[in-house]
Amino acid sequence: MPNLPPGSPNTVNPAVTPTWAFTAPSASVISTISILNTGRTPVYVGGSQVTQNNGMLIPPGSRP
């Protein structure tokens, strides 16, 4: 990635890798899931149409 001076326009096309993380066993059972991001880029968690605008952010380096 080039070193751009402050104020330079920068367009980024994020990569999207959908992943099925969890299926609750039934509606009558209380279920929990812990999600952590050990990577260096943000991760967004949400429904099948999750985006940066409607997902829950899991910041880089986060822990449960």
WOKAFEN-V325810 format. One record per pair of residues at least 24 apart in sequence whose ideal C-beta (glycine too) atoms are under 8 Angstrom apart, sorted by the first residue. I is the first residue (numbers start at 1). J is the second residue. If there is no record, write none. Layout:
i->I j->J
i->I j->J
This chain:
i->14 j->52
i->18 j->48
i->18 j->50
i->21 j->45
i->34 j->64
i->35 j->64
i->36 j->62
i->36 j->63
i->36 j->64
i->37 j->61
i->37 j->62
